[in-house]
Amino acid sequence: MRFPNPAAGVALSGFSRLRFSRTVHLAGCIPRTTRNHERGLVSTIIVGVDLSDSSTRAVELATRIARSLDLPLIIVHVIPWSPYSFQTQAENDYRPRERKAEIAAAEEQVIEPMVALTKDLEKPVETLVRHGKPSDLLIDIAEERKAAHLIVGRTGDSGLKVSLFGSVASRLVQHAPVPVTVVP
Amino acid sequence: MNPVAWFDALSGFVTSVIFFSVTLGGVEIPLIVVWLIVAGGFFTVYLGFQNIRGFKHAIQLVSGKYDNDPDEAGEVSHFQALATAVSGTVGLGNIAGVAVAIALGGPGATFWMIVAGFLGMSTKMAECTLGVKFRRQHSDGTVSGGPMYYLRDAVGKVTNMRFGKFLAGFFAVCTVGGSLGGGNMFQSNQASQQIINVTGGTETFLGRNPWVIGLIFAILVAVVIIGGIKSIARVTEKIVPGMAIIYVAACLFVLIVNFGAIPNAMVQIFSGAFSPEGITGGVVGVLLVGFQRAAFSNEAGVGSASIAHSAVRTDEPATEGYVALLEPFIDTIVICTMTALTIVITGAWARPDATELGGVQLTSTAFESVISWFPVVLAISVIFFAFSTMISWSYYGMKAIGYLFGDSQKAENVFKGVFCVFTVIGSAASLSSVIDFSDSAIFAMSLPNIVGLYILARVLRKEIFGYRDRVKSGEIVASK
């Protein structure tokens, strides 16, 4: 199966599911990651990837940072998906099967090549494939996993859509509750 | 005998069976309409007026407030299940059916349609909750649901297996009929009428040969359901919601232009509902017409939507019940009422030729009196509504055939062919025989379905109240 083209999804349009609004972020004053360090909780480095070349460079950078700080690395791929799209009966019918196929394709075509780039880490890398809106979900996961640092490529693989709606990277820079590095 | 004449004869026979009427105090009362009214009333009371009390919760579910399981991301959401079901029910019943109701029953029919929509919310909630509760999960994660399954498995268990199988089989046969009738011929008939209407009337080539339009529709349907070209269906599915919004906006525009006439229209609707003048059967006559057209439009009690709603990903069957009660609300209380108000306010219903115009042409006339070019927009929306309803109903028909013939590919292919032939017949047959057959077939589905709903009423109430209690107690919490 060909990897589903993210441009076919409607994840970047539609309704926002932002869980961590900016007010919450400011109200916290001290970034949560700092607090986690103070409490001695284990933090992580999260890298968001897709099929693009800049993702490759992001993973390489993330690997170097994770190794020098001795922190676990999590590679995340988000399959663009919106619960508010309009679908036909047949699409709804086959959805559970399609979803499995999308996840399998993502594992094989995105996650595996990216994991291969992290062999210098000499540590197992955790991987996650989820459906949702990429920027929102990366923020959710960064919060959940107490990330110290979020790393993404500058240009994704979604082409035209990005120039219309703004990239995942720029949304993360604006909304993420942790430091974000955007790799060109 | 040509196919159209053959069909007219068949339609006459089926109608006389399904619309068996009793005459009470000089009014002819089709029992099947009473059947639907009683079911709506019963479930509204029995489920404790969830159609009012559960409305807010329904909106919260659709907006995703209770989606907090990451494993569910990427599966069919409540919103998607509802949107798909709505685009199957929003069809010509909302545009043409309402016009028929008002032509026959006067403005008062509007009031009874709204009441029917309100009661229909409860019936729809009942059938969709059961559809999800008793659906069958296949090994690849896909599901089959709908009345066939709760009638066979759940009703069969409560009563006896043979009775359950009989109801389920009866339902499936009626679904095939409903799919060919209301879900196909009625749509193709009325869409063709409106196309002829805007392309120069009955004296043109298309006007004399409406089957040509039917043939084009049939080819498009065939491309989707036989050829498997999904992109056409997908595009339709994305355009239909936009069309519905344009349609409602146009109705609102007509209302705003005629703002001064609104109070008078309201008076006409209320006085027409309780003391109609010159309507056969008086109050009861108007009530029956209103209920019949509302039920035809929102399909509550018919069981079709239960098939569509079953695709949702949830562990709580009651959630889809709540979501489904929005369907008659959108379909009947919003869209049908808009059509009705437009026809009443513009006075189109009072034209001497209103009854002859009937259906979509009457709605078109109402719009034309305010926006001269709107019949063209109406024709375009009608084409999309009709097409999406046809695709949805071909799917329901196929599910029924699949149930009857054990998922035989051959039977499904034969059905697809027959479906396309009926699209052509529908475009050429007369409106009255198409309406009669469509009504009969769709209403016939409600016979086995509602029997099943009554038998499972206690199971249903336990499911819905159990869920509601857990939401109240805080066991089930909103995520955001």
Interface residues (C-beta under 8 A of the other chain):
Chain A: R17 R19 I79 W81 P83 Y84 S85 F86 Q87 T88 Q89 A90 E91 N92 D93 Y94 R95 P96 R97 R99 K100 E102 I103 R130 H131 G132
Chain B: G64 D67 P70 A73 G74 E75 V76 S77 H78 F79 Q80 A81 A83 T84 S87 G88 D140 G141 T142 V143 K230 A233 R234 T236 E237 K238 V240 P241 A308 A311 R313 I391 S392 Y395 K480
